[in-house]
Amino acid sequence: MDQARGSGEPAIIAGIAQTVQNNTAWNIDEKRTYVIGLSTGAAMTVICMC
């Protein structure tokens, strides 16, 4: 098993999301959905938006 709870890429992404949510310097509209991606993730972002 390559993934374990609280570790690996999902945990890193969750940590980044939590940091962004807890940072009061940014004005984030919680009523909106934000989708971003790099490389293949960018392609998936475009597909999601279509």
All heavy atoms as atom14 arrays in JSON, in Angstrom:
{
  "sequence": "MDQARGSGEPAIIAGIAQTVQNNTAWNIDEKRTYVIGLSTGAAMTVICMC",
  "atom14_mask": [
    [1, 1, 1, 1, 1, 1, 1, 1, 0, 0, 0, 0, 0, 0],
    [1, 1, 1, 1, 1, 1, 1, 1, 0, 0, 0, 0, 0, 0],
    [1, 1, 1, 1, 1, 1, 1, 1, 1, 0, 0, 0, 0, 0],
    [1, 1, 1, 1, 1, 0, 0, 0, 0, 0, 0, 0, 0, 0],
    [1, 1, 1, 1, 1, 1, 1, 1, 1, 1, 1, 0, 0, 0],
    [1, 1, 1, 1, 0, 0, 0, 0, 0, 0, 0, 0, 0, 0],
    [1, 1, 1, 1, 1, 1, 0, 0, 0, 0, 0, 0, 0, 0],
    [1, 1, 1, 1, 0, 0, 0, 0, 0, 0, 0, 0, 0, 0],
    [1, 1, 1, 1, 1, 1, 1, 1, 1, 0, 0, 0, 0, 0],
    [1, 1, 1, 1, 1, 1, 1, 0, 0, 0, 0, 0, 0, 0],
    [1, 1, 1, 1, 1, 0, 0, 0, 0, 0, 0, 0, 0, 0],
    [1, 1, 1, 1, 1, 1, 1, 1, 0, 0, 0, 0, 0, 0],
    [1, 1, 1, 1, 1, 1, 1, 1, 0, 0, 0, 0, 0, 0],
    [1, 1, 1, 1, 1, 0, 0, 0, 0, 0, 0, 0, 0, 0],
    [1, 1, 1, 1, 0, 0, 0, 0, 0, 0, 0, 0, 0, 0],
    [1, 1, 1, 1, 1, 1, 1, 1, 0, 0, 0, 0, 0, 0],
    [1, 1, 1, 1, 1, 0, 0, 0, 0, 0, 0, 0, 0, 0],
    [1, 1, 1, 1, 1, 1, 1, 1, 1, 0, 0, 0, 0, 0],
    [1, 1, 1, 1, 1, 1, 1, 0, 0, 0, 0, 0, 0, 0],
    [1, 1, 1, 1, 1, 1, 1, 0, 0, 0, 0, 0, 0, 0],
    [1, 1, 1, 1, 1, 1, 1, 1, 1, 0, 0, 0, 0, 0],
    [1, 1, 1, 1, 1, 1, 1, 1, 0, 0, 0, 0, 0, 0],
    [1, 1, 1, 1, 1, 1, 1, 1, 0, 0, 0, 0, 0, 0],
    [1, 1, 1, 1, 1, 1, 1, 0, 0, 0, 0, 0, 0, 0],
    [1, 1, 1, 1, 1, 0, 0, 0, 0, 0, 0, 0, 0, 0],
    [1, 1, 1, 1, 1, 1, 1, 1, 1, 1, 1, 1, 1, 1],
    [1, 1, 1, 1, 1, 1, 1, 1, 0, 0, 0, 0, 0, 0],
    [1, 1, 1, 1, 1, 1, 1, 1, 0, 0, 0, 0, 0, 0],
    [1, 1, 1, 1, 1, 1, 1, 1, 0, 0, 0, 0, 0, 0],
    [1, 1, 1, 1, 1, 1, 1, 1, 1, 0, 0, 0, 0, 0],
    [1, 1, 1, 1, 1, 1, 1, 1, 1, 0, 0, 0, 0, 0],
    [1, 1, 1, 1, 1, 1, 1, 1, 1, 1, 1, 0, 0, 0],
    [1, 1, 1, 1, 1, 1, 1, 0, 0, 0, 0, 0, 0, 0],
    [1, 1, 1, 1, 1, 1, 1, 1, 1, 1, 1, 1, 0, 0],
    [1, 1, 1, 1, 1, 1, 1, 0, 0, 0, 0, 0, 0, 0],
    [1, 1, 1, 1, 1, 1, 1, 1, 0, 0, 0, 0, 0, 0],
    [1, 1, 1, 1, 0, 0, 0, 0, 0, 0, 0, 0, 0, 0],
    [1, 1, 1, 1, 1, 1, 1, 1, 0, 0, 0, 0, 0, 0],
    [1, 1, 1, 1, 1, 1, 0, 0, 0, 0, 0, 0, 0, 0],
    [1, 1, 1, 1, 1, 1, 1, 0, 0, 0, 0, 0, 0, 0],
    [1, 1, 1, 1, 0, 0, 0, 0, 0, 0, 0, 0, 0, 0],
    [1, 1, 1, 1, 1, 0, 0, 0, 0, 0, 0, 0, 0, 0],
    [1, 1, 1, 1, 1, 0, 0, 0, 0, 0, 0, 0, 0, 0],
    [1, 1, 1, 1, 1, 1, 1, 1, 0, 0, 0, 0, 0, 0],
    [1, 1, 1, 1, 1, 1, 1, 0, 0, 0, 0, 0, 0, 0],
    [1, 1, 1, 1, 1, 1, 1, 0, 0, 0, 0, 0, 0, 0],
    [1, 1, 1, 1, 1, 1, 1, 1, 0, 0, 0, 0, 0, 0],
    [1, 1, 1, 1, 1, 1, 0, 0, 0, 0, 0, 0, 0, 0],
    [1, 1, 1, 1, 1, 1, 1, 1, 0, 0, 0, 0, 0, 0],
    [1, 1, 1, 1, 1, 1, 0, 0, 0, 0, 0, 0, 0, 0]
  ],
  "atom14_positions": [
    [[0.85, -1.18, 0.0], [0.0, 0.0, 0.0], [0.89, 1.24, 0.0], [1.74, 1.4, 0.88], [-0.9, -0.04, 1.22], [-1.86, 1.09, 1.3], [-2.94, 0.82, 2.73], [-4.34, 1.7, 2.19], [0.0, 0.0, 0.0], [0.0, 0.0, 0.0], [0.0, 0.0, 0.0], [0.0, 0.0, 0.0], [0.0, 0.0, 0.0], [0.0, 0.0, 0.0]],
    [[0.7, 2.11, -0.99], [1.53, 3.3, -1.12], [1.03, 4.48, -0.3], [1.8, 5.38, 0.01], [1.62, 3.71, -2.59], [2.38, 2.7, -3.41], [3.2, 1.96, -2.83], [2.16, 2.64, -4.63], [0.0, 0.0, 0.0], [0.0, 0.0, 0.0], [0.0, 0.0, 0.0], [0.0, 0.0, 0.0], [0.0, 0.0, 0.0], [0.0, 0.0, 0.0]],
    [[-0.23, 4.51, 0.02], [-0.81, 5.64, 0.73], [-1.21, 5.24, 2.14], [-1.65, 4.13, 2.37], [-2.04, 6.17, -0.01], [-1.75, 6.7, -1.4], [-0.95, 7.98, -1.38], [-1.0, 8.75, -0.45], [-0.18, 8.2, -2.43], [0.0, 0.0, 0.0], [0.0, 0.0, 0.0], [0.0, 0.0, 0.0], [0.0, 0.0, 0.0], [0.0, 0.0, 0.0]],
    [[-1.05, 6.15, 3.06], [-1.47, 5.94, 4.44], [-2.12, 7.22, 4.93], [-1.77, 8.32, 4.5], [-0.29, 5.58, 5.32], [0.0, 0.0, 0.0], [0.0, 0.0, 0.0], [0.0, 0.0, 0.0], [0.0, 0.0, 0.0], [0.0, 0.0, 0.0], [0.0, 0.0, 0.0], [0.0, 0.0, 0.0], [0.0, 0.0, 0.0], [0.0, 0.0, 0.0]],
    [[-3.06, 7.08, 5.82], [-3.78, 8.24, 6.35], [-2.79, 9.23, 6.96], [-1.92, 8.87, 7.72], [-4.78, 7.78, 7.4], [-5.62, 8.9, 7.92], [-6.59, 8.38, 8.97], [-7.65, 9.34, 9.09], [-8.92, 9.11, 8.85], [-9.29, 7.91, 8.5], [-9.82, 10.04, 8.96], [0.0, 0.0, 0.0], [0.0, 0.0, 0.0], [0.0, 0.0, 0.0]],
    [[-2.94, 10.48, 6.56], [-2.11, 11.55, 7.11], [-0.73, 11.66, 6.5], [0.13, 12.37, 7.03], [0.0, 0.0, 0.0], [0.0, 0.0, 0.0], [0.0, 0.0, 0.0], [0.0, 0.0, 0.0], [0.0, 0.0, 0.0], [0.0, 0.0, 0.0], [0.0, 0.0, 0.0], [0.0, 0.0, 0.0], [0.0, 0.0, 0.0], [0.0, 0.0, 0.0]],
    [[-0.48, 10.98, 5.37], [0.83, 11.09, 4.75], [0.68, 11.06, 3.23], [-0.4, 10.83, 2.71], [1.73, 9.93, 5.19], [1.23, 8.71, 4.71], [0.0, 0.0, 0.0], [0.0, 0.0, 0.0], [0.0, 0.0, 0.0], [0.0, 0.0, 0.0], [0.0, 0.0, 0.0], [0.0, 0.0, 0.0], [0.0, 0.0, 0.0], [0.0, 0.0, 0.0]],
    [[1.78, 11.3, 2.54], [1.75, 11.27, 1.09], [1.18, 12.54, 0.49], [0.95, 13.55, 1.17], [0.0, 0.0, 0.0], [0.0, 0.0, 0.0], [0.0, 0.0, 0.0], [0.0, 0.0, 0.0], [0.0, 0.0, 0.0], [0.0, 0.0, 0.0], [0.0, 0.0, 0.0], [0.0, 0.0, 0.0], [0.0, 0.0, 0.0], [0.0, 0.0, 0.0]],
    [[0.96, 12.5, -0.83], [0.48, 13.68, -1.55], [-0.87, 14.2, -1.04], [-1.03, 15.42, -0.93], [0.39, 13.38, -3.05], [1.76, 13.25, -3.7], [1.66, 12.96, -5.17], [0.58, 13.11, -5.77], [2.68, 12.57, -5.75], [0.0, 0.0, 0.0], [0.0, 0.0, 0.0], [0.0, 0.0, 0.0], [0.0, 0.0, 0.0], [0.0, 0.0, 0.0]],
    [[-1.85, 13.35, -0.72], [-3.12, 13.89, -0.21], [-2.93, 14.72, 1.06], [-3.57, 15.77, 1.22], [-3.96, 12.64, 0.06], [-3.41, 11.61, -0.86], [-1.93, 11.9, -0.93], [0.0, 0.0, 0.0], [0.0, 0.0, 0.0], [0.0, 0.0, 0.0], [0.0, 0.0, 0.0], [0.0, 0.0, 0.0], [0.0, 0.0, 0.0], [0.0, 0.0, 0.0]],
    [[-2.05, 14.29, 1.93], [-1.81, 15.05, 3.17], [-1.12, 16.38, 2.87], [-1.43, 17.39, 3.51], [-0.96, 14.22, 4.13], [0.0, 0.0, 0.0], [0.0, 0.0, 0.0], [0.0, 0.0, 0.0], [0.0, 0.0, 0.0], [0.0, 0.0, 0.0], [0.0, 0.0, 0.0], [0.0, 0.0, 0.0], [0.0, 0.0, 0.0], [0.0, 0.0, 0.0]],
    [[-0.23, 16.38, 1.9], [0.44, 17.64, 1.52], [-0.58, 18.62, 0.96], [-0.6, 19.8, 1.33], [1.55, 17.36, 0.49], [2.67, 16.54, 1.13], [2.1, 18.67, -0.09], [3.69, 16.0, 0.15], [0.0, 0.0, 0.0], [0.0, 0.0, 0.0], [0.0, 0.0, 0.0], [0.0, 0.0, 0.0], [0.0, 0.0, 0.0], [0.0, 0.0, 0.0]],
    [[-1.45, 18.14, 0.08], [-2.48, 19.0, -0.51], [-3.43, 19.51, 0.56], [-3.8, 20.69, 0.58], [-3.23, 18.26, -1.63], [-2.26, 17.98, -2.79], [-4.45, 19.05, -2.11], [-2.8, 17.02, -3.82], [0.0, 0.0, 0.0], [0.0, 0.0, 0.0], [0.0, 0.0, 0.0], [0.0, 0.0, 0.0], [0.0, 0.0, 0.0], [0.0, 0.0, 0.0]],
    [[-3.83, 18.63, 1.48], [-4.72, 19.04, 2.57], [-4.05, 20.1, 3.44], [-4.7, 21.06, 3.87], [-5.11, 17.83, 3.41], [0.0, 0.0, 0.0], [0.0, 0.0, 0.0], [0.0, 0.0, 0.0], [0.0, 0.0, 0.0], [0.0, 0.0, 0.0], [0.0, 0.0, 0.0], [0.0, 0.0, 0.0], [0.0, 0.0, 0.0], [0.0, 0.0, 0.0]],
    [[-2.75, 19.96, 3.68], [-2.01, 20.94, 4.47], [-1.96, 22.29, 3.78], [-2.13, 23.34, 4.43], [0.0, 0.0, 0.0], [0.0, 0.0, 0.0], [0.0, 0.0, 0.0], [0.0, 0.0, 0.0], [0.0, 0.0, 0.0], [0.0, 0.0, 0.0], [0.0, 0.0, 0.0], [0.0, 0.0, 0.0], [0.0, 0.0, 0.0], [0.0, 0.0, 0.0]],
    [[-1.76, 22.29, 2.48], [-1.75, 23.55, 1.72], [-3.12, 24.2, 1.78], [-3.24, 25.41, 2.02], [-1.31, 23.3, 0.27], [0.15, 22.87, 0.21], [-1.54, 24.55, -0.59], [0.6, 22.35, -1.13], [0.0, 0.0, 0.0], [0.0, 0.0, 0.0], [0.0, 0.0, 0.0], [0.0, 0.0, 0.0], [0.0, 0.0, 0.0], [0.0, 0.0, 0.0]],
    [[-4.17, 23.41, 1.56], [-5.54, 23.95, 1.6], [-5.85, 24.53, 2.97], [-6.46, 25.6, 3.08], [-6.54, 22.86, 1.24], [0.0, 0.0, 0.0], [0.0, 0.0, 0.0], [0.0, 0.0, 0.0], [0.0, 0.0, 0.0], [0.0, 0.0, 0.0], [0.0, 0.0, 0.0], [0.0, 0.0, 0.0], [0.0, 0.0, 0.0], [0.0, 0.0, 0.0]],
    [[-5.43, 23.85, 4.03], [-5.69, 24.34, 5.38], [-4.94, 25.64, 5.65], [-5.48, 26.56, 6.25], [-5.28, 23.28, 6.4], [-5.73, 23.58, 7.8], [-5.45, 22.42, 8.74], [-4.49, 21.69, 8.55], [-6.28, 22.27, 9.74], [0.0, 0.0, 0.0], [0.0, 0.0, 0.0], [0.0, 0.0, 0.0], [0.0, 0.0, 0.0], [0.0, 0.0, 0.0]],
    [[-3.72, 25.73, 5.17], [-2.94, 26.96, 5.33], [-3.61, 28.13, 4.62], [-3.71, 29.23, 5.17], [-1.51, 26.76, 4.78], [-0.88, 25.71, 5.5], [-0.69, 28.03, 4.89], [0.0, 0.0, 0.0], [0.0, 0.0, 0.0], [0.0, 0.0, 0.0], [0.0, 0.0, 0.0], [0.0, 0.0, 0.0], [0.0, 0.0, 0.0], [0.0, 0.0, 0.0]],
    [[-4.1, 27.89, 3.41], [-4.78, 28.94, 2.65], [-6.06, 29.37, 3.36], [-6.34, 30.56, 3.49], [-5.08, 28.46, 1.21], [-6.0, 29.44, 0.49], [-3.79, 28.3, 0.43], [0.0, 0.0, 0.0], [0.0, 0.0, 0.0], [0.0, 0.0, 0.0], [0.0, 0.0, 0.0], [0.0, 0.0, 0.0], [0.0, 0.0, 0.0], [0.0, 0.0, 0.0]],
    [[-6.83, 28.41, 3.85], [-8.08, 28.73, 4.53], [-7.85, 29.5, 5.82], [-8.65, 30.36, 6.19], [-8.86, 27.46, 4.83], [-9.45, 26.8, 3.61], [-10.09, 25.45, 3.92], [-9.82, 24.85, 4.96], [-10.92, 24.99, 3.01], [0.0, 0.0, 0.0], [0.0, 0.0, 0.0], [0.0, 0.0, 0.0], [0.0, 0.0, 0.0], [0.0, 0.0, 0.0]],
    [[-6.77, 29.2, 6.51], [-6.5, 29.84, 7.81], [-5.78, 31.17, 7.69], [-5.62, 31.86, 8.68], [-5.69, 28.89, 8.7], [-6.48, 27.67, 9.11], [-7.7, 27.69, 9.11], [-5.78, 26.61, 9.44], [0.0, 0.0, 0.0], [0.0, 0.0, 0.0], [0.0, 0.0, 0.0], [0.0, 0.0, 0.0], [0.0, 0.0, 0.0], [0.0, 0.0, 0.0]],
    [[-5.34, 31.53, 6.49], [-4.61, 32.78, 6.29], [-5.62, 33.92, 6.11], [-6.32, 34.0, 5.1], [-3.69, 32.67, 5.08], [-2.76, 33.86, 4.97], [-3.05, 34.95, 5.43], [-1.62, 33.64, 4.34], [0.0, 0.0, 0.0], [0.0, 0.0, 0.0], [0.0, 0.0, 0.0], [0.0, 0.0, 0.0], [0.0, 0.0, 0.0], [0.0, 0.0, 0.0]],
    [[-5.7, 34.81, 7.07], [-6.68, 35.9, 7.01], [-6.23, 37.04, 6.1], [-6.99, 37.98, 5.88], [-6.96, 36.45, 8.43], [-5.72, 36.89, 9.01], [-7.6, 35.39, 9.3], [0.0, 0.0, 0.0], [0.0, 0.0, 0.0], [0.0, 0.0, 0.0], [0.0, 0.0, 0.0], [0.0, 0.0, 0.0], [0.0, 0.0, 0.0], [0.0, 0.0, 0.0]],
    [[-5.01, 36.97, 5.57], [-4.53, 38.03, 4.68], [-5.21, 37.96, 3.32], [-5.23, 38.95, 2.59], [-3.01, 37.93, 4.51], [0.0, 0.0, 0.0], [0.0, 0.0, 0.0], [0.0, 0.0, 0.0], [0.0, 0.0, 0.0], [0.0, 0.0, 0.0], [0.0, 0.0, 0.0], [0.0, 0.0, 0.0], [0.0, 0.0, 0.0], [0.0, 0.0, 0.0]],
    [[-5.75, 36.79, 2.97], [-6.41, 36.61, 1.69], [-7.92, 36.67, 1.86], [-8.48, 36.15, 2.8], [-6.03, 35.28, 1.06], [-4.58, 35.18, 0.73], [-3.8, 36.14, 0.16], [-3.73, 34.06, 0.97], [-2.51, 35.68, 0.01], [-2.44, 34.41, 0.5], [-3.92, 32.8, 1.52], [-1.37, 33.55, 0.57], [-2.85, 31.94, 1.58], [-1.6, 32.32, 1.12]],
    [[-8.58, 37.32, 0.91], [-10.03, 37.41, 0.93], [-10.6, 36.32, 0.01], [-10.69, 36.52, -1.2], [-10.48, 38.8, 0.47], [-11.97, 38.98, 0.59], [-12.64, 38.22, 1.27], [-12.49, 39.99, -0.08], [0.0, 0.0, 0.0], [0.0, 0.0, 0.0], [0.0, 0.0, 0.0], [0.0, 0.0, 0.0], [0.0, 0.0, 0.0], [0.0, 0.0, 0.0]],
    [[-10.94, 35.18, 0.57], [-11.42, 34.04, -0.21], [-12.92, 33.9, -0.04], [-13.43, 33.81, 1.08], [-10.7, 32.74, 0.24], [-9.21, 32.88, 0.0], [-11.28, 31.54, -0.49], [-8.39, 31.74, 0.57], [0.0, 0.0, 0.0], [0.0, 0.0, 0.0], [0.0, 0.0, 0.0], [0.0, 0.0, 0.0], [0.0, 0.0, 0.0], [0.0, 0.0, 0.0]],
    [[-13.64, 33.91, -1.15], [-15.09, 33.75, -1.14], [-15.41, 32.26, -1.0], [-15.2, 31.47, -1.92], [-15.69, 34.3, -2.43], [-17.2, 34.28, -2.42], [-17.8, 33.72, -1.48], [-17.79, 34.83, -3.37], [0.0, 0.0, 0.0], [0.0, 0.0, 0.0], [0.0, 0.0, 0.0], [0.0, 0.0, 0.0], [0.0, 0.0, 0.0], [0.0, 0.0, 0.0]],
    [[-15.89, 31.85, 0.17], [-16.17, 30.44, 0.44], [-17.4, 29.92, -0.3], [-17.67, 28.73, -0.29], [-16.3, 30.21, 1.94], [-14.98, 30.45, 2.67], [-15.07, 30.16, 4.15], [-16.14, 29.73, 4.62], [-14.06, 30.35, 4.84], [0.0, 0.0, 0.0], [0.0, 0.0, 0.0], [0.0, 0.0, 0.0], [0.0, 0.0, 0.0], [0.0, 0.0, 0.0]],
    [[-18.15, 30.81, -0.95], [-19.32, 30.4, -1.72], [-18.95, 29.98, -3.13], [-19.79, 29.49, -3.87], [-20.34, 31.52, -1.76], [-20.91, 31.86, -0.39], [-21.86, 33.03, -0.47], [-22.31, 33.4, 0.94], [-23.02, 34.66, 0.96], [0.0, 0.0, 0.0], [0.0, 0.0, 0.0], [0.0, 0.0, 0.0], [0.0, 0.0, 0.0], [0.0, 0.0, 0.0]],
    [[-17.69, 30.16, -3.51], [-17.22, 29.8, -4.84], [-16.4, 28.52, -4.78], [-15.87, 28.16, -3.75], [-16.35, 30.9, -5.43], [-17.11, 32.15, -5.76], [-16.19, 33.15, -6.38], [-16.98, 34.16, -7.06], [-16.5, 34.96, -7.97], [-15.23, 34.89, -8.32], [-17.28, 35.86, -8.54], [0.0, 0.0, 0.0], [0.0, 0.0, 0.0], [0.0, 0.0, 0.0]],
    [[-16.29, 27.87, -5.93], [-15.44, 26.7, -6.06], [-14.23, 27.09, -6.9], [-14.37, 27.65, -7.98], [-16.19, 25.54, -6.75], [-17.34, 25.23, -5.97], [-15.31, 24.33, -6.9], [0.0, 0.0, 0.0], [0.0, 0.0, 0.0], [0.0, 0.0, 0.0], [0.0, 0.0, 0.0], [0.0, 0.0, 0.0], [0.0, 0.0, 0.0], [0.0, 0.0, 0.0]],
    [[-13.05, 26.8, -6.4], [-11.81, 27.12, -7.09], [-11.15, 25.82, -7.52], [-11.03, 24.87, -6.75], [-10.86, 27.89, -6.17], [-11.43, 29.22, -5.71], [-12.21, 29.31, -4.56], [-11.19, 30.37, -6.42], [-12.73, 30.53, -4.14], [-11.7, 31.6, -6.02], [-12.47, 31.66, -4.87], [-12.98, 32.86, -4.46], [0.0, 0.0, 0.0], [0.0, 0.0, 0.0]],
    [[-10.73, 25.76, -8.76], [-10.04, 24.58, -9.29], [-8.75, 25.05, -9.95], [-8.77, 25.96, -10.78], [-10.92, 23.83, -10.32], [-10.19, 22.61, -10.84], [-12.26, 23.46, -9.73], [0.0, 0.0, 0.0], [0.0, 0.0, 0.0], [0.0, 0.0, 0.0], [0.0, 0.0, 0.0], [0.0, 0.0, 0.0], [0.0, 0.0, 0.0], [0.0, 0.0, 0.0]],
    [[-7.65, 24.45, -9.55], [-6.36, 24.79, -10.16], [-5.61, 23.5, -10.46], [-5.95, 22.43, -9.96], [-5.5, 25.69, -9.25], [-5.17, 24.97, -7.94], [-6.19, 27.0, -8.98], [-4.11, 25.66, -7.12], [0.0, 0.0, 0.0], [0.0, 0.0, 0.0], [0.0, 0.0, 0.0], [0.0, 0.0, 0.0], [0.0, 0.0, 0.0], [0.0, 0.0, 0.0]],
    [[-4.6, 23.61, -11.29], [-3.79, 22.44, -11.58], [-2.53, 22.81, -12.34], [-2.46, 23.86, -12.96], [0.0, 0.0, 0.0], [0.0, 0.0, 0.0], [0.0, 0.0, 0.0], [0.0, 0.0, 0.0], [0.0, 0.0, 0.0], [0.0, 0.0, 0.0], [0.0, 0.0, 0.0], [0.0, 0.0, 0.0], [0.0, 0.0, 0.0], [0.0, 0.0, 0.0]],
    [[-1.56, 21.96, -12.23], [-0.32, 22.11, -12.97], [-0.13, 20.89, -13.84], [-0.49, 19.78, -13.45], [0.87, 22.24, -12.02], [0.85, 23.44, -11.07], [1.97, 23.32, -10.05], [1.0, 24.73, -11.84], [0.0, 0.0, 0.0], [0.0, 0.0, 0.0], [0.0, 0.0, 0.0], [0.0, 0.0, 0.0], [0.0, 0.0, 0.0], [0.0, 0.0, 0.0]],
    [[0.39, 21.08, -15.02], [0.68, 19.97, -15.94], [-0.62, 19.21, -16.25], [-1.56, 19.81, -16.75], [1.76, 19.08, -15.35], [2.21, 18.15, -16.31], [0.0, 0.0, 0.0], [0.0, 0.0, 0.0], [0.0, 0.0, 0.0], [0.0, 0.0, 0.0], [0.0, 0.0, 0.0], [0.0, 0.0, 0.0], [0.0, 0.0, 0.0], [0.0, 0.0, 0.0]],
    [[-0.67, 17.95, -15.94], [-1.88, 17.16, -16.22], [-3.06, 17.69, -15.4], [-4.2, 17.65, -15.86], [-1.64, 15.68, -15.9], [-0.49, 15.24, -16.61], [-2.82, 14.83, -16.26], [0.0, 0.0, 0.0], [0.0, 0.0, 0.0], [0.0, 0.0, 0.0], [0.0, 0.0, 0.0], [0.0, 0.0, 0.0], [0.0, 0.0, 0.0], [0.0, 0.0, 0.0]],
    [[-2.78, 18.19, -14.22], [-3.83, 18.78, -13.4], [-4.46, 19.99, -14.06], [-5.66, 20.26, -13.91], [0.0, 0.0, 0.0], [0.0, 0.0, 0.0], [0.0, 0.0, 0.0], [0.0, 0.0, 0.0], [0.0, 0.0, 0.0], [0.0, 0.0, 0.0], [0.0, 0.0, 0.0], [0.0, 0.0, 0.0], [0.0, 0.0, 0.0], [0.0, 0.0, 0.0]],
    [[-3.67, 20.75, -14.8], [-4.21, 21.88, -15.55], [-5.16, 21.42, -16.64], [-6.21, 22.03, -16.86], [-3.06, 22.7, -16.16], [0.0, 0.0, 0.0], [0.0, 0.0, 0.0], [0.0, 0.0, 0.0], [0.0, 0.0, 0.0], [0.0, 0.0, 0.0], [0.0, 0.0, 0.0], [0.0, 0.0, 0.0], [0.0, 0.0, 0.0], [0.0, 0.0, 0.0]],
    [[-4.79, 20.32, -17.29], [-5.69, 19.76, -18.3], [-7.0, 19.3, -17.66], [-8.09, 19.53, -18.2], [-5.01, 18.6, -19.03], [0.0, 0.0, 0.0], [0.0, 0.0, 0.0], [0.0, 0.0, 0.0], [0.0, 0.0, 0.0], [0.0, 0.0, 0.0], [0.0, 0.0, 0.0], [0.0, 0.0, 0.0], [0.0, 0.0, 0.0], [0.0, 0.0, 0.0]],
    [[-6.92, 18.68, -16.5], [-8.13, 18.24, -15.8], [-8.96, 19.46, -15.35], [-10.19, 19.42, -15.37], [-7.77, 17.38, -14.61], [-9.0, 16.84, -13.87], [-10.15, 15.95, -14.93], [-9.4, 14.35, -14.94], [0.0, 0.0, 0.0], [0.0, 0.0, 0.0], [0.0, 0.0, 0.0], [0.0, 0.0, 0.0], [0.0, 0.0, 0.0], [0.0, 0.0, 0.0]],
    [[-8.3, 20.54, -14.97], [-9.02, 21.76, -14.61], [-9.84, 22.27, -15.78], [-11.01, 22.63, -15.62], [-8.0, 22.84, -14.15], [-7.3, 22.36, -13.01], [-8.7, 24.14, -13.81], [0.0, 0.0, 0.0], [0.0, 0.0, 0.0], [0.0, 0.0, 0.0], [0.0, 0.0, 0.0], [0.0, 0.0, 0.0], [0.0, 0.0, 0.0], [0.0, 0.0, 0.0]],
    [[-9.25, 22.29, -16.96], [-9.96, 22.72, -18.16], [-11.16, 21.8, -18.42], [-12.26, 22.26, -18.71], [-9.03, 22.75, -19.38], [-9.79, 23.0, -20.66], [-7.96, 23.81, -19.2], [0.0, 0.0, 0.0], [0.0, 0.0, 0.0], [0.0, 0.0, 0.0], [0.0, 0.0, 0.0], [0.0, 0.0, 0.0], [0.0, 0.0, 0.0], [0.0, 0.0, 0.0]],
    [[-10.96, 20.5, -18.3], [-12.05, 19.54, -18.51], [-13.17, 19.77, -17.5], [-14.34, 19.77, -17.86], [-11.51, 18.1, -18.44], [-10.59, 17.83, -19.64], [-12.65, 17.08, -18.37], [-9.79, 16.54, -19.52], [0.0, 0.0, 0.0], [0.0, 0.0, 0.0], [0.0, 0.0, 0.0], [0.0, 0.0, 0.0], [0.0, 0.0, 0.0], [0.0, 0.0, 0.0]],
    [[-12.81, 20.01, -16.25], [-13.82, 20.27, -15.21], [-14.63, 21.52, -15.52], [-15.84, 21.56, -15.29], [-13.17, 20.42, -13.85], [-12.57, 18.89, -13.11], [0.0, 0.0, 0.0], [0.0, 0.0, 0.0], [0.0, 0.0, 0.0], [0.0, 0.0, 0.0], [0.0, 0.0, 0.0], [0.0, 0.0, 0.0], [0.0, 0.0, 0.0], [0.0, 0.0, 0.0]],
    [[-13.96, 22.53, -16.04], [-14.65, 23.78, -16.32], [-15.53, 23.7, -17.57], [-16.46, 24.47, -17.72], [-13.64, 24.92, -16.47], [-12.87, 25.23, -15.19], [-13.94, 25.7, -13.82], [-13.96, 24.2, -12.84], [0.0, 0.0, 0.0], [0.0, 0.0, 0.0], [0.0, 0.0, 0.0], [0.0, 0.0, 0.0], [0.0, 0.0, 0.0], [0.0, 0.0, 0.0]],
    [[-15.24, 22.76, -18.46], [-16.05, 22.62, -19.66], [-17.33, 21.91, -19.29], [-18.35, 22.04, -19.79], [-15.32, 21.81, -20.73], [-13.91, 22.7, -21.41], [0.0, 0.0, 0.0], [0.0, 0.0, 0.0], [0.0, 0.0, 0.0], [0.0, 0.0, 0.0], [0.0, 0.0, 0.0], [0.0, 0.0, 0.0], [0.0, 0.0, 0.0], [0.0, 0.0, 0.0]]
  ]
}
